[in-house]
Amino acid sequence: MNERLLTPEDGLLLGNGDLSVSVYQTVDRIIWRFGKGDVWDRRVDLSDDPKPANIDEIAKGILVEGWKCPPYGGGPVEATRGTDNPQRMKELCQGTPPSYLRRPYPCPKPVGELALQLPPDQMGLDIRQELRIEEAALHITCTWLSGVRLIVDCFVPPTPNVLVVKWKVDNWTPQTITGNGVPPVWFSLYRWADPDLASYGARFNGDYRHNGFTVTNDPKVTPLAPPTVQNDDGTFFIDQAFAPEVTFPNGFHCSVAPFSPELAVQPIDMKPTGEARLHLMPAPDTASGTLVVAVTTTSDSGGPVEAMRRVRTALADKPEEAVAAWESENRAKAVEFWEKSSVSISDPLIEGLWYETLHARRCTNRPDTIPPGLFLPSTVEDYSHWHGDYHTNYNIQEPFWGDYTANHFDLGDAYFKAMEYFLPMGRKIARDYYNGRGVFIQLTGYPILAEDDVLGCVPMGRMAYMTGWAANQYWWRYLYSMDKDWLARTGYPFIRDCALFYTDFAEKGPDGLYHVFPSNQGEDGFTGNAKDYTDRAQVMQHMRYCLRSAVQASTVLETDADLRAQWQDILDHCAGDDGNPPPALSEAEQRALNANPPEFGVGRPYKPQPDPSPNLQQSALPNTWYLGQYGWGIMQQLRGGGFIADRDFPMFRKNIERWRHPNGLVWGMAIANYGHAGAWTETLGILAPLQEMMLQSWDDAIRIFPAWPRNVDASFDGFRAQGAFLVSASCHQGTIGDVRIKSERGGTCRLGLLWPQGAQVLDADGNPVSCQLAGDVITFDTQPGAEYRIDPK
């Protein structure tokens, strides 16, 4: 990278899955913006909200009174057949309650920044930034016309949560010095005052012509208390306090502390601004040094101050050795991460997309920490669109799509940490507002212990399809790992709770079929017509997939036979979608439909890609303002057989080229429409369709390069398929080769045909393995831990 990166959202990323950093520049500074998934303003003020809707009220309102309202509020609300309680109807049909619409919190918050002041008054800056993801380190070189050179190396080790910055200045001589008695570089560590919402909203609207933060303004809204500079036994640090609430009854604190033998720490009086700032000053003749910045929070064992003390102790006697040990561990963990899987693609843009996306996920996700919401933590602004929340109708799921195919349970399992926060609220909603068992997964959630429904209005707050959607990744995790212990411990309890919700919500009608009412789909409003909220396709499909997952999981674990019988009865007597009878399908079509999760469209039996033809013309245009759902749409095309690689891959590439930012992140929504809002997490899901072009295993067979363009050479190593198989292969000028499969758990491997002449399977010693051919699939038995090579006959 031979240019400055001017905003945190464009900054180069470092991180260990908990602490992350975006590195960007201004005209005379290098800046590290810190982010952490647990740093949230968790205040929830439900005082102006109506009592959350009971599903019986909604059923009566739709069926008897004919409620009609827009999806998001702000429009007319009417009972087309009259109502005996218009006030209750209007307070429920707001779309979202006042706590969501008129308050900006809960929302993620910035941690603070470290700024390196570049050598002053030097002209002709040439900057080179090299992010070495295989080492998880960033190397920056700045040179000026005078010959002065600054070298900066930085990294975030796996533990503890610190940023390490090493710097060195060359050629700072009497002939090149600028300034009088000042060091060539120095640092500032700071956290600004949380702005009031009115000022922030006005500024955001003035800068970007987006008034979203002005309409949310409310007299009850107050900013955080200003940050403070504190001292613990000689260690100055910056502390940001957050108000007590049920998740952290004694309040939450985030602290940032500097450590460096070369730097004197000086608190700076910033009271007029509300900011907390430390200057970190070397002696005037200091030309090199190492700075460690610890970021600690109430989530840490013993709290932020105790965690900071542990860092101080580690650095006390031999700081060079401590830093060297962290650096060695950081490099080793990076090597371990990238050994799990890899790709080689002849198109550098697309190869880079795979590595850059996984790197961003690695920086911000880890199973034992709180994952980000809508925006990456080191890029969040003071306030966030949609509260920066966990949206469960694709936004929170999509950033984890493809993790298991990439063989990274260490990333994908972070999704389950987010889901933990939905459970207490979801059980209350199921029990108190749906009068049933299990858990209802709400459209929106936060990393808080919610005491009540945070979105208890309609139409948004009583959509029943997210419950099944949220459970899907639990079932996938088992399919890719075949880990029965994990399924019993973590996966099945969640799936079971979701299935129990549907068990009580679905009702058998006089026709002998189970129906679901009331629930809208998508983000629809109310039309006044009950059929628009009966057996909606999205609800029915997610319910069926959830119940099938519960049936299969309980069978694997040999548990809950009585519930399994109920679930199977609902599946066997389930009404069709939207009042239509179930489609008449062949056995293969039904199997593909059942195997494919509903969010990925209608799964269809595999068909080989068509031969190249001049008639394969791409007619679509590049996306102009909203790429967030693009990867999702490509997944639906891939699963439905509609993605023709030689036709559609060029447009895929064009969209990546258009929406990729300098740091490799692909943007979700246009800055032209939404302003500088932070780096969107949802477009990290672009990894999934890219990998599915190379490997699919969802339809009970492993398909290698099922939708790959013939003019792009590629190979992958260590991709994971369902059934706990690790697969490697190459594709050169449309011909597949180098196919290797490792079986982790044993069992039968089903492999789609790769060559017209057939295939032979060899074990690690080169001995033939017996296999059978059924249609376009060969099957062979495997042993746990064994490796196999597949060659053309």
C-alpha positions in Angstrom: 0.0 0.0 0.0 1.7 3.1 -1.2 -0.8 5.7 0.0 -2.2 7.1 3.2 -5.4 5.5 4.4 -7.5 8.4 5.7 -10.3 6.9 7.8 -10.5 4.1 10.4 -12.9 2.1 8.3 -10.2 2.0 5.5 -7.4 1.3 7.9 -5.3 -1.8 7.9 -6.5 -4.3 10.5 -4.7 -6.1 13.3 -6.3 -8.1 16.0 -6.5 -11.2 18.1 -10.3 -11.8 17.8 -11.0 -9.7 20.9 -8.9 -6.6 20.6 -8.7 -5.2 17.1 -6.9 -2.1 15.7 -7.4 -0.1 12.5 -4.3 1.7 11.4 -4.8 4.9 9.3 -3.2 8.3 8.7 -3.8 12.0 8.7 -1.5 14.6 7.2 1.1 14.3 10.0 0.1 11.3 12.1 -0.1 7.5 12.1 -3.2 6.6 14.1 -4.2 3.3 15.7 -8.0 3.2 16.4 -8.8 0.5 19.0 -11.9 -1.6 19.0 -13.3 -4.3 21.3 -16.4 -6.3 20.9 -17.5 -5.9 24.6 -17.3 -2.1 24.6 -20.9 -1.1 24.4 -23.1 1.6 25.9 -25.6 -1.0 27.2 -28.3 1.3 28.6 -31.8 0.2 27.8 -34.6 2.6 28.5 -38.0 1.0 28.0 -39.9 3.6 30.0 -41.7 5.0 26.9 -42.4 1.6 25.3 -45.8 0.0 25.4 -46.2 -3.4 27.1 -44.8 -5.9 24.6 -47.4 -7.4 22.3 -49.0 -10.7 23.2 -49.5 -12.9 20.1 -53.2 -13.2 20.9 -53.5 -9.4 20.6 -51.9 -9.5 17.2 -54.0 -12.5 16.0 -57.2 -10.6 17.0 -55.9 -7.4 15.4 -55.2 -9.0 12.1 -58.0 -11.6 11.9 -60.9 -9.7 13.5 -60.0 -6.0 13.3 -58.0 -6.0 10.0 -55.0 -3.9 11.3 -53.2 -2.0 8.6 -49.9 -0.2 9.0 -46.5 0.3 7.3 -43.6 -1.9 8.4 -41.4 0.7 10.1 -43.9 3.1 11.6 -44.3 6.7 10.6 -47.5 6.1 8.6 -51.2 5.7 9.2 -52.4 2.9 11.4 -56.0 1.8 11.0 -58.4 -1.0 11.9 -60.2 -1.7 8.6 -62.9 -3.5 10.4 -63.0 -1.4 13.6 -61.4 -1.8 17.0 -62.4 -1.6 20.6 -59.0 -0.3 21.7 -57.5 2.1 19.1 -54.9 3.4 21.6 -53.5 -0.1 22.1 -53.5 -0.7 18.4 -51.6 2.5 17.7 -49.0 2.0 20.4 -48.3 -1.5 19.2 -48.2 -0.8 15.4 -45.3 1.6 15.6 -42.9 -0.7 13.7 -40.3 -0.4 16.4 -40.8 0.9 20.0 -39.5 4.4 21.2 -36.5 2.7 22.9 -35.2 1.7 19.5 -36.4 4.5 17.4 -35.7 7.5 19.7 -32.7 6.3 21.7 -29.3 5.6 20.1 -28.3 3.1 22.7 -27.6 0.3 23.2 -24.8 0.7 20.7 -21.1 -0.1 20.4 -18.6 2.6 21.3 -15.0 3.4 20.2 -12.3 2.6 22.6 -9.9 5.4 21.8 -6.8 6.1 19.7 -3.0 6.2 19.7 -1.4 8.7 17.4 2.2 8.9 16.4 3.3 12.4 15.5 5.4 12.2 12.4 8.7 14.1 12.1 7.6 17.7 11.9 8.0 20.0 8.8 9.4 17.2 6.6 8.4 17.5 3.0 7.7 15.0 0.2 6.4 12.0 2.2 6.6 8.6 0.6 4.7 6.0 2.6 4.7 2.2 2.2 2.4 0.0 4.3 2.8 -3.7 4.2 0.3 -5.9 6.1 1.9 -9.3 6.5 -1.1 -11.5 7.3 1.0 -14.6 7.5 2.8 -13.0 10.4 -0.2 -10.9 11.7 2.0 -7.8 11.6 2.1 -4.4 10.0 5.2 -2.8 8.6 5.2 0.9 7.7 8.0 2.9 6.2 7.9 6.6 5.8 10.6 8.5 3.9 11.0 12.2 3.1 13.0 14.2 0.6 15.5 15.1 3.3 16.5 11.5 3.7 14.8 11.1 7.1 13.2 7.6 7.4 10.7 6.3 9.9 10.2 2.5 10.3 7.2 1.2 12.3 6.4 -2.4 13.1 3.3 -3.3 15.1 1.2 -6.3 16.1 -1.5 -7.4 18.5 -0.5 -10.7 20.2 -3.0 -13.5 21.0 -2.7 -12.6 24.6 -2.7 -10.2 26.5 -4.9 -7.5 24.8 -2.1 -5.2 23.9 -0.9 -3.3 20.9 2.9 -3.4 20.4 4.5 -0.6 18.4 8.2 -0.5 17.6 9.6 2.6 15.9 13.0 3.6 14.5 14.0 6.9 12.9 17.0 7.0 10.6 19.0 10.0 9.3 17.8 12.4 11.9 21.0 14.5 11.8 21.9 18.2 12.1 21.5 18.5 8.4 17.9 17.0 8.4 16.5 18.0 11.8 13.4 20.2 11.8 12.1 21.9 15.0 13.9 23.2 18.0 14.7 20.7 20.8 11.9 18.4 20.0 12.1 14.6 19.4 11.6 13.3 15.9 8.4 11.4 16.9 6.1 11.4 19.9 2.8 9.9 20.8 -0.7 10.8 22.0 -3.1 8.4 23.7 -6.6 9.7 24.0 -10.3 9.1 24.3 -12.6 11.9 23.3 -15.8 12.9 25.1 -18.9 11.1 23.9 -20.8 13.7 21.9 -24.4 14.6 22.7 -26.8 13.1 20.1 -28.2 16.4 18.8 -24.7 17.7 17.9 -23.7 14.3 16.4 -26.9 14.0 14.4 -26.6 17.5 13.0 -23.0 17.1 12.1 -23.7 13.7 10.4 -26.6 15.1 8.4 -24.5 18.1 7.5 -21.6 15.9 6.3 -23.5 13.2 4.6 -27.1 14.3 4.0 -28.4 11.4 6.2 -30.8 12.5 9.0 -31.0 9.1 10.8 -29.4 10.5 13.9 -31.6 13.6 14.0 -34.9 11.7 14.0 -33.7 9.5 16.9 -33.1 12.5 19.1 -34.9 12.5 22.5 -34.6 14.8 25.5 -34.0 11.7 27.7 -30.9 10.8 25.8 -27.6 11.7 27.5 -24.0 11.0 26.4 -21.6 8.9 28.4 -19.7 10.5 31.3 -16.5 12.0 30.0 -13.4 9.8 30.1 -10.8 10.4 32.8 -7.1 10.1 33.3 -6.3 8.0 36.3 -3.1 6.7 38.1 -2.5 3.3 39.5 0.7 3.1 41.4 2.6 5.3 38.9 0.8 4.0 35.8 -1.3 6.6 34.1 -4.2 5.3 32.1 -7.4 6.5 30.4 -10.7 5.2 31.7 -14.1 5.3 30.1 -16.9 4.5 32.4 -20.3 3.1 31.3 -23.5 3.3 33.4 -24.6 0.4 35.5 -27.2 -1.9 34.1 -28.3 -5.5 34.5 -25.4 -7.0 32.5 -22.8 -5.1 34.6 -24.6 -4.0 37.7 -21.6 -2.1 39.0 -20.9 -0.4 35.7 -18.6 -1.3 32.9 -15.1 0.3 32.4 -12.7 0.3 29.5 -9.1 1.3 30.3 -6.2 2.1 28.0 -2.7 2.2 29.5 0.7 2.9 27.9 4.0 1.2 28.8 7.4 2.2 27.4 10.9 2.6 29.0 11.7 5.2 26.3 8.7 7.4 26.9 7.7 9.8 29.7 3.9 9.8 30.2 2.4 13.3 30.7 -1.3 13.8 31.5 -2.6 16.8 29.4 -5.4 19.0 30.8 -8.2 18.7 28.3 -11.1 19.6 30.6 -12.6 22.3 28.2 -13.1 19.5 25.6 -14.1 16.7 27.9 -11.3 14.6 26.4 -8.8 12.4 28.3 -5.3 12.5 26.8 -1.8 11.4 27.6 1.3 12.6 25.8 4.1 9.9 25.5 7.3 11.8 25.1 10.8 10.5 24.3 13.9 12.5 25.0 14.8 14.9 22.1 17.6 12.6 20.9 15.6 9.3 21.1 15.5 7.7 17.7 13.9 4.3 18.5 11.8 2.5 21.0 9.0 0.2 21.8 5.5 1.1 23.1 3.0 -1.3 24.5 -0.6 -0.1 24.9 -2.9 -2.3 27.0 -6.7 -2.3 26.5 -8.6 -3.8 29.4 -12.2 -4.0 30.4 -14.6 -5.2 33.1 -14.9 -8.4 31.1 -11.3 -9.3 32.0 -10.6 -11.5 35.0 -10.4 -9.2 38.1 -11.5 -6.1 36.1 -9.6 -3.6 33.9 -7.2 -2.3 36.5 -6.1 -5.8 37.6 -5.7 -6.8 33.9 -3.6 -3.7 33.4 -1.4 -4.6 36.4 -0.8 -8.0 34.9 0.6 -6.4 31.8 2.7 -4.1 33.9 4.1 -7.0 35.8 4.9 -8.9 32.6 6.9 -5.9 31.4 8.5 -4.9 34.7 11.8 -6.8 34.8 12.7 -7.6 31.2 10.3 -5.8 28.8 12.3 -6.8 25.7 11.9 -10.4 26.5 8.2 -10.1 27.2 7.7 -8.3 23.9 9.8 -10.9 22.1 7.7 -13.7 23.6 4.5 -12.0 22.5 5.9 -11.5 19.0 6.9 -15.1 18.7 3.6 -16.3 19.9 1.8 -14.0 17.5 3.8 -15.3 14.6 3.2 -18.9 15.6 -0.5 -18.4 15.9 -0.7 -16.8 12.5 1.1 -19.7 11.0 -1.2 -22.1 12.7 -4.2 -20.2 11.4 -3.2 -20.1 7.8 -2.1 -23.8 7.8 -5.8 -24.8 8.3 -6.6 -23.9 4.7 -5.4 -22.0 1.7 -6.2 -21.0 -1.9 -4.3 -20.1 -5.0 -6.2 -18.3 -7.7 -4.8 -16.9 -10.9 -6.8 -13.7 -10.5 -5.0 -11.7 -7.8 -8.1 -9.7 -6.9 -10.1 -12.8 -6.1 -7.3 -14.6 -4.4 -6.8 -11.5 -2.3 -10.5 -11.4 -1.5 -10.3 -14.8 0.2 -7.2 -13.9 2.3 -8.3 -10.4 3.2 -11.7 -11.5 4.3 -10.5 -14.3 6.5 -7.9 -11.9 8.0 -10.6 -9.4 8.9 -12.6 -12.2 10.5 -9.6 -13.5 12.4 -8.9 -10.0 13.8 -12.5 -9.6 15.2 -13.9 -13.0 16.0 -13.0 -15.6 18.6 -15.3 -18.1 20.3 -14.7 -16.8 23.9 -15.3 -13.2 23.1 -18.2 -10.9 22.1 -18.4 -10.7 18.3 -19.2 -7.4 16.5 -22.6 -6.4 15.4 -23.2 -4.5 12.2 -19.7 -2.8 12.1 -16.2 -3.9 12.9 -15.2 -2.7 16.4 -12.2 -0.6 15.5 -14.2 1.3 13.0 -17.4 2.1 14.9 -18.5 5.8 15.2 -19.8 7.4 18.3 -23.3 6.3 17.3 -24.3 3.6 14.8 -27.0 3.0 12.3 -29.5 0.5 13.6 -27.7 0.7 17.0 -24.9 -1.4 15.4 -27.0 -4.3 16.7 -27.3 -8.1 16.1 -29.9 -8.3 13.3 -31.1 -11.9 12.9 -32.6 -11.7 9.5 -29.2 -12.2 7.8 -26.9 -9.5 9.2 -25.5 -11.4 12.2 -25.4 -14.8 10.4 -23.8 -13.6 7.2 -20.3 -12.7 8.6 -19.9 -16.3 9.7 -21.0 -18.0 6.4 -18.1 -19.9 5.0 -16.1 -20.3 8.2 -16.6 -24.0 8.4 -15.8 -24.6 4.7 -12.6 -22.6 5.3 -12.0 -25.1 8.2 -12.2 -22.4 10.9 -14.3 -23.5 13.8 -12.2 -20.9 15.7 -14.1 -18.2 13.8 -17.5 -19.7 13.2 -18.1 -20.6 16.8 -18.1 -16.9 17.7 -21.6 -16.8 16.3 -22.8 -18.9 19.3 -21.5 -16.3 21.7 -23.8 -13.7 20.1 -26.7 -16.1 20.3 -26.3 -16.6 24.0 -27.6 -13.0 24.6 -30.8 -13.8 22.8 -31.8 -16.7 25.0 -33.0 -15.0 28.2 -35.1 -12.5 26.3 -36.2 -15.1 23.8 -37.5 -17.5 26.5 -39.4 -14.7 28.1 -41.0 -13.8 24.8 -41.9 -17.4 24.1 -43.4 -17.9 27.6 -45.1 -14.6 28.3 -46.0 -13.2 24.9 -46.5 -16.4 22.8 -47.8 -18.5 25.7 -45.5 -21.4 24.8 -42.3 -23.2 25.4 -38.8 -22.8 24.0 -37.3 -19.6 22.7 -38.4 -16.9 20.2 -35.4 -15.3 18.5 -36.1 -11.6 18.2 -35.2 -9.5 15.1 -32.7 -7.4 17.1 -30.5 -8.1 20.0 -27.4 -6.8 21.8 -24.6 -8.2 24.0 -26.7 -7.4 27.1 -28.9 -9.4 29.5 -32.2 -8.1 28.4 -34.9 -8.2 31.1 -37.7 -7.8 28.6 -38.5 -7.7 24.9 -36.4 -4.9 23.4 -38.6 -4.9 20.2 -42.1 -5.6 21.5 -44.0 -3.7 18.8 -45.3 -4.9 15.4 -44.9 -5.5 12.6 -41.1 -5.9 13.3 -41.3 -7.5 16.7 -43.4 -10.6 16.0 -41.8 -12.2 13.0 -41.5 -16.0 13.6 -39.0 -16.9 10.9 -35.8 -15.7 12.6 -36.1 -18.4 15.3 -35.4 -21.2 12.8 -32.9 -19.1 10.9 -30.8 -18.6 14.1 -30.7 -22.3 14.7 -29.4 -23.3 11.3 -25.7 -22.6 12.0 -25.8 -24.9 15.1 -26.9 -27.8 12.8 -24.3 -26.9 10.2 -21.6 -27.0 12.8 -22.5 -30.6 13.6 -22.7 -31.6 9.9 -19.2 -30.2 9.2 -17.6 -31.6 12.4 -19.7 -34.7 13.2 -18.9 -33.9 16.8 -21.6 -35.5 18.9 -20.2 -34.2 22.2 -20.5 -30.6 20.9 -24.0 -31.3 19.6 -25.1 -32.6 23.0 -23.5 -29.8 24.9 -24.2 -26.8 22.7 -25.9 -27.5 19.4 -28.9 -29.6 20.3 -30.1 -27.5 23.4 -30.5 -24.4 21.2 -32.1 -26.3 18.3 -34.4 -28.0 20.7 -35.6 -24.7 22.2 -36.3 -23.3 18.8 -38.2 -26.4 17.7 -40.2 -26.3 20.9 -41.3 -22.7 20.0 -42.6 -23.9 16.7 -44.2 -27.0 18.3 -46.4 -24.7 20.4 -46.9 -22.0 17.8 -48.1 -24.2 14.9 -51.7 -25.3 15.2 -53.4 -28.2 13.5 -56.5 -27.0 11.6 -59.7 -28.7 10.6 -58.0 -29.8 7.4 -55.6 -31.9 9.4 -52.6 -29.7 8.5 -50.5 -27.6 10.8 -50.7 -23.9 10.1 -48.8 -20.8 11.4 -50.6 -17.6 12.2 -49.9 -14.8 12.7 -46.5 -13.8 11.3 -45.3 -11.5 8.6 -42.2 -12.3 6.6 -39.3 -10.3 5.3 -40.0 -6.9 6.9 -43.6 -6.6 5.7 -46.2 -4.2 7.1 -49.8 -5.2 7.9 -52.3 -5.1 5.0 -55.5 -5.8 6.8 -55.8 -9.2 5.2 -55.2 -12.2 7.4 -54.0 -14.4 4.5 -50.9 -12.2 4.3 -49.8 -13.5 7.8 -50.9 -17.1 7.5 -48.4 -19.8 6.5 -46.0 -17.3 5.0 -43.3 -19.1 2.9 -40.3 -17.7 4.9 -41.9 -18.7 8.2 -42.9 -22.2 7.1 -39.6 -23.0 5.4 -37.6 -22.0 8.4 -39.9 -23.9 10.7 -39.6 -27.0 8.6 -35.8 -26.8 8.4 -35.6 -26.3 12.1 -37.8 -29.2 12.9 -35.9 -31.5 10.5 -32.7 -30.4 12.2 -34.2 -31.2 15.6 -35.4 -34.6 14.4 -32.0 -35.5 13.0 -30.1 -34.1 16.0 -32.2 -36.0 18.5 -31.8 -39.2 16.5 -28.0 -38.8 16.5 -28.1 -38.3 20.3 -30.8 -40.9 20.9 -32.8 -38.5 23.1 -36.3 -36.9 23.2 -38.1 -39.6 21.3 -41.5 -38.2 22.4 -40.6 -34.7 21.1 -39.1 -36.2 17.9 -42.5 -37.9 17.2 -44.3 -34.5 17.6 -41.8 -32.8 15.3 -42.1 -35.5 12.7 -45.9 -35.3 12.9 -45.8 -31.5 12.2 -43.4 -32.2 9.3 -45.6 -34.9 7.9 -48.8 -32.8 8.1 -47.4 -29.3 7.4 -49.4 -26.9 5.3 -47.8 -25.6 2.1 -46.5 -22.1 1.7 -48.8 -19.2 1.3 -51.9 -21.3 1.1 -50.5 -23.4 -1.8 -50.2 -27.2 -1.6 -46.7 -28.6 -1.2 -45.0 -28.9 -4.6 -44.9 -32.2 -6.4 -41.2 -33.1 -6.5 -39.1 -36.1 -7.4 -37.2 -37.9 -4.7 -34.0 -36.1 -5.7 -35.7 -32.7 -5.8 -37.3 -33.2 -2.4 -33.9 -34.3 -0.9 -32.2 -31.2 -2.3 -35.0 -29.0 -1.1 -34.9 -30.4 2.4 -31.1 -30.3 2.7 -30.8 -26.6 1.7 -31.4 -24.1 4.5 -34.2 -21.7 3.4 -32.0 -18.6 3.5 -30.1 -20.0 0.6 -33.2 -20.3 -1.6 -34.6 -23.4 -3.3 -32.0 -26.1 -3.4 -32.0 -28.1 -6.6 -30.2 -31.3 -7.6 -26.8 -30.7 -9.0 -26.4 -30.1 -12.7 -23.0 -29.7 -14.5 -22.1 -26.3 -15.8 -23.0 -25.8 -19.5 -20.4 -25.7 -22.1 -19.0 -22.3 -23.1 -21.3 -20.5 -25.5 -21.5 -17.1 -27.1 -25.1 -17.0 -25.8 -23.9 -16.9 -22.2 -24.2 -13.1 -21.9 -24.3 -11.4 -18.5 -27.2 -9.0 -18.5 -27.0 -7.7 -14.9 -25.5 -4.4 -13.9 -23.1 -3.9 -11.0 -24.6 -3.1 -7.7 -24.8 0.7 -7.2 -25.7 1.3 -3.5 -26.2 -1.9 -1.5 -23.8 -4.9 -1.7 -24.6 -6.3 1.7 -27.0 -8.9 0.4 -25.1 -9.6 -2.8 -23.2 -12.6 -1.4 -26.5 -13.9 0.0 -28.0 -13.7 -3.5 -25.1 -15.5 -5.1 -25.5 -18.3 -2.5 -29.1 -18.7 -3.6 -28.1 -18.9 -7.2 -25.4 -21.4 -6.5 -27.7 -23.7 -4.5 -30.5 -23.4 -7.0 -28.2 -24.1 -10.0 -28.7 -20.6 -11.5 -25.1 -19.5 -11.2 -23.4 -20.1 -14.6 -19.7 -19.4 -13.8 -18.5 -18.5 -17.3 -21.4 -16.0 -17.5 -21.8 -14.7 -13.9 -18.2 -14.8 -12.5 -17.2 -11.6 -14.4 -20.0 -9.7 -12.8 -19.0 -11.1 -9.4 -15.5 -9.9 -10.0 -16.8 -6.5 -11.2 -18.8 -6.0 -8.0 -15.8 -6.9 -5.9 -13.6 -4.5 -7.9 -16.2 -1.7 -7.4 -16.9 -2.3 -3.7 -13.5 -3.3 -2.3 -11.8 -0.7 -0.1 -8.0 -0.3 0.1 -7.8 -2.5 3.2 -9.5 -5.4 1.3 -12.9 -5.0 3.0 -15.9 -5.1 0.8 -18.5 -2.5 1.6 -22.1 -3.2 2.5 -23.9 0.1 1.8 -22.8 3.1 -0.1 -21.1 6.0 1.7 -23.1 8.2 -0.7 -26.3 7.1 1.1 -25.2 6.2 4.6 -22.0 8.2 5.3 -18.9 7.0 6.9 -20.6 4.6 9.3 -17.9 2.1 9.9 -16.7 -1.1 8.1 -19.7 -3.3 7.5 -19.5 -6.9 8.9 -22.2 -8.4 6.7 -20.1 -8.3 3.5 -17.6 -10.6 5.2 -20.1 -13.2 4.0 -18.8 -12.8 0.5 -16.4 -15.6 1.5 -19.2 -18.2 1.3 -20.2 -17.9 -2.4 -16.5 -17.7 -3.4 -15.8 -21.0 -1.7 -19.0 -22.6 -2.9 -17.9 -22.0 -6.4 -14.9 -24.3 -5.5 -16.5 -26.7 -3.1 -20.1 -27.7 -2.2 -21.3 -30.5 0.1 -24.7 -29.5 1.2 -26.7 -31.9 -1.0 -25.2 -35.2 0.4 -22.3 -35.3 -2.0 -19.0 -33.4 -2.2 -18.9 -31.4 -5.4 -15.4 -30.1 -6.5 -15.3 -26.9 -8.5 -19.0 -27.2 -9.2 -19.4 -23.6 -10.5 -15.9 -22.3 -11.4 -15.0 -20.3 -14.6 -12.9 -22.3 -17.0 -10.5 -19.4 -17.7 -9.4 -18.9 -14.1 -7.0 -21.4 -12.7 -7.4 -22.2 -9.0 -6.6 -24.6 -6.2 -7.6 -25.0 -2.6 -6.1 -26.9 0.3 -7.9 -28.0 3.5 -11.4 -27.0 2.7 -13.9 -28.7 5.0 -17.0 -30.6 3.6 -20.0 -31.9 5.5 -19.3 -35.3 7.0 -16.0 -34.0 8.5 -13.9 -34.4 5.3 -11.0 -32.2 4.4 -10.7 -31.7 0.7 -7.9 -30.3 -1.6 -8.0 -30.0 -5.4 -6.9 -27.9 -8.3 -8.6 -26.7 -11.5 -6.4 -25.9 -14.6 -8.1 -24.7 -17.8 -11.3 -26.3 -16.6 -9.7 -29.7 -15.8 -9.9 -30.8 -12.2 -6.9 -32.6 -10.6 -4.9 -33.1 -7.4 -7.9 -34.3 -5.5 -7.2 -35.4 -2.0 -9.7 -36.2 0.8 -8.9 -36.7 4.5 -11.6 -38.3 6.6 -11.6 -37.1 10.2 -14.4 -39.3 11.5 -14.6 -42.1 9.1 -17.9 -43.1 7.5 -19.0 -43.1 3.8 -17.7 -40.5 1.5 -20.0 -39.5 -1.4 -18.2 -37.7 -4.2 -19.7 -36.1 -7.3 -18.1 -37.4 -10.6 -15.1 -35.3 -11.7 -14.3 -36.8 -15.1 -16.3 -38.4 -17.9 -14.2 -41.5 -17.8 -14.8 -42.1 -14.1 -12.5 -42.0 -11.1 -10.4 -44.4 -9.0 -9.8 -44.0 -5.2 -6.4 -44.8 -3.7 -5.4 -44.9 -0.1 -2.3 -43.3 1.3 -0.2 -46.2 0.2 -1.5 -46.2 -3.3 -3.8 -49.2 -2.9 -7.1 -49.1 -4.7 -10.2 -48.5 -2.5 -13.4 -50.2 -3.4 -16.0 -47.7 -4.5 -19.5 -47.8 -6.0 -21.2 -45.6 -8.6 -24.8 -44.4 -8.2 -25.8 -41.9 -10.8 -23.3 -39.1 -10.8 -21.9 -40.0 -7.3 -19.2 -42.4 -6.3 -19.2 -43.7 -2.7 -16.5 -45.3 -0.7 -15.9 -46.2 3.0 -13.3 -44.3 4.9 -11.4 -44.8 8.1 -10.9 -42.0 10.8 -7.8 -40.0 10.0 -7.1 -41.7 6.7 -6.2 -39.8 3.5 -7.3 -40.7 0.0 -6.3 -39.6 -3.5 -8.8 -39.5 -6.3 -7.5 -39.9 -9.9 -9.2 -40.2 -13.3 -9.4 -43.7 -14.6 
